[in-house]
Amino acid sequence: MSVQPTSSAKAERAQNVSPRRHLRLVWVICGMISLGLGIVGIFQPVLPTTPLVLLAAFCFGKGSPRLHAWILAHPRFGPAIQDWENTGAVPKRVKLYACAVMAATFFVCVLLKLDWRILVTQGVLMGIGATYVLTRPDR
């Protein structure tokens, strides 16, 4: 003979599961937005594709094992994500591309004669970004 849970036990269990389910949904939505922006970044050098795709993988890892497995198995994004998750490695080609895009963006901003405060801020932030990228191990 089985004992049926009381309605209060069901309600308590539903309250415990619901926030986790909502949090997982938030992680998945953040992952989708990040992946979408990363894909746009392939065509727009202003958006950094690799960090956004890595962020998407992190969010999927928190919110959906199925989506995390999908992005790890993706032929384009998967190897870079696996390298990053295993060793923190960034391929030399990606390092050079990232630094070249940062330099080109800064050069265009100088040609556009943006305010010196913007150029200084941009230069410092891009310098920090380039230093971080260049100090990561190679694949």
TARADA-V521376 format. One record per pair of residues at least 24 apart in sequence whose C-alpha atoms are under 10 Angstrom apart, sorted by the first residue. I is the first residue (numbers start at 1). J is the second residue. D is the distance in Angstrom with one decimal. If there is no record, write none. Layout:
BEGIN
<<I | J | D> <I | J | D>>
END
This chain:
BEGIN
<<20 | 63 | 9.4> <21 | 63 | 8.7> <22 | 63 | 9.5> <23 | 62 | 9.0> <23 | 63 | 7.5> <24 | 59 | 8.9> <24 | 60 | 8.7> <24 | 61 | 9.7> <24 | 62 | 6.8> <24 | 63 | 4.1> <24 | 64 | 7.0> <25 | 60 | 9.8> <25 | 62 | 9.6> <25 | 63 | 6.4> <25 | 64 | 8.4> <26 | 59 | 8.8> <26 | 60 | 10.0> <26 | 62 | 9.6> <26 | 63 | 7.5> <27 | 56 | 8.9> <27 | 58 | 8.8> <27 | 59 | 5.1> <27 | 60 | 6.5> <27 | 61 | 8.5> <27 | 62 | 6.2> <27 | 63 | 4.8> <27 | 64 | 8.0> <28 | 56 | 8.4> <28 | 57 | 9.7> <28 | 58 | 9.8> <28 | 59 | 6.2> <28 | 60 | 5.6> <28 | 61 | 8.8> <28 | 62 | 7.9> <28 | 63 | 5.2> <28 | 64 | 6.6> <28 | 67 | 8.3> <28 | 68 | 9.7> <29 | 56 | 9.4> <29 | 59 | 8.4> <29 | 60 | 8.9> <29 | 63 | 8.8> <30 | 55 | 8.7> <30 | 56 | 7.2> <30 | 58 | 9.8> <30 | 59 | 6.5> <30 | 60 | 8.4> <30 | 63 | 9.3> <31 | 55 | 6.9> <31 | 56 | 4.0> <31 | 57 | 6.9> <31 | 58 | 7.6> <31 | 59 | 4.9> <31 | 60 | 5.7> <31 | 61 | 9.1> <31 | 62 | 9.4> <31 | 63 | 8.4> <31 | 64 | 9.6> <31 | 67 | 9.2> <31 | 68 | 9.5> <32 | 56 | 6.6> <32 | 57 | 9.5> <32 | 59 | 8.6> <32 | 60 | 8.3> <32 | 67 | 9.7> <34 | 59 | 8.7> <35 | 59 | 9.8> <35 | 60 | 10.0> <35 | 71 | 9.7> <45 | 98 | 9.1> <45 | 101 | 6.6> <45 | 102 | 8.4> <45 | 104 | 9.4> <45 | 105 | 7.9> <46 | 101 | 8.4> <46 | 102 | 8.6> <46 | 105 | 7.7> <48 | 98 | 8.1> <48 | 101 | 9.5> <48 | 102 | 9.8> <49 | 98 | 9.5> <50 | 77 | 8.6> <50 | 80 | 8.3> <50 | 81 | 8.8> <50 | 90 | 9.5> <50 | 94 | 8.6> <50 | 98 | 9.2> <51 | 81 | 9.8> <53 | 77 | 7.4> <53 | 78 | 9.7> <53 | 80 | 9.3> <53 | 81 | 7.9> <54 | 78 | 9.8> <54 | 80 | 8.5> <54 | 81 | 6.1> <54 | 82 | 9.6> <54 | 84 | 8.0> <54 | 85 | 8.8> <55 | 81 | 9.6> <56 | 81 | 9.9> <57 | 81 | 7.3> <57 | 82 | 9.7> <57 | 85 | 9.5> <58 | 85 | 9.2> <79 | 139 | 9.9> <80 | 139 | 8.7> <83 | 137 | 9.9> <83 | 138 | 9.3> <83 | 139 | 6.7> <84 | 136 | 9.5> <84 | 137 | 9.6> <84 | 139 | 8.8> <87 | 136 | 9.2> <87 | 137 | 7.8> <87 | 138 | 9.2> <87 | 139 | 8.3> <88 | 136 | 6.6> <88 | 137 | 6.7> <88 | 138 | 8.6> <88 | 139 | 8.7> <89 | 133 | 9.4> <89 | 135 | 9.5> <89 | 136 | 5.8> <89 | 137 | 4.7> <89 | 138 | 5.1> <89 | 139 | 5.1> <90 | 133 | 7.4> <90 | 134 | 8.5> <90 | 135 | 9.3> <90 | 136 | 6.1> <90 | 137 | 6.2> <90 | 138 | 5.3> <90 | 139 | 5.8> <91 | 133 | 9.8> <91 | 134 | 9.9> <91 | 136 | 9.0> <91 | 137 | 8.0> <91 | 138 | 5.1> <91 | 139 | 5.0> <92 | 133 | 9.7> <92 | 134 | 8.6> <92 | 136 | 9.6> <92 | 137 | 8.9> <92 | 138 | 6.0> <92 | 139 | 7.5> <93 | 138 | 9.5> <93 | 139 | 10.0> <94 | 133 | 8.9> <94 | 134 | 9.8> <94 | 138 | 9.7> <95 | 130 | 8.2> <95 | 132 | 9.8> <95 | 133 | 6.1> <95 | 134 | 6.2> <95 | 135 | 9.5> <95 | 136 | 8.9> <95 | 138 | 8.9> <96 | 130 | 9.5> <96 | 133 | 9.2> <96 | 134 | 8.4> <98 | 129 | 9.1> <98 | 130 | 7.5> <98 | 133 | 8.0> <98 | 134 | 9.4> <99 | 126 | 8.6> <99 | 127 | 9.1> <99 | 129 | 8.6> <99 | 130 | 5.9> <99 | 131 | 9.2> <99 | 133 | 8.2> <99 | 134 | 8.5> <100 | 130 | 9.6> <102 | 126 | 6.4> <102 | 127 | 8.7> <102 | 129 | 8.8> <102 | 130 | 7.9> <103 | 127 | 9.4> <103 | 130 | 9.5>>
END
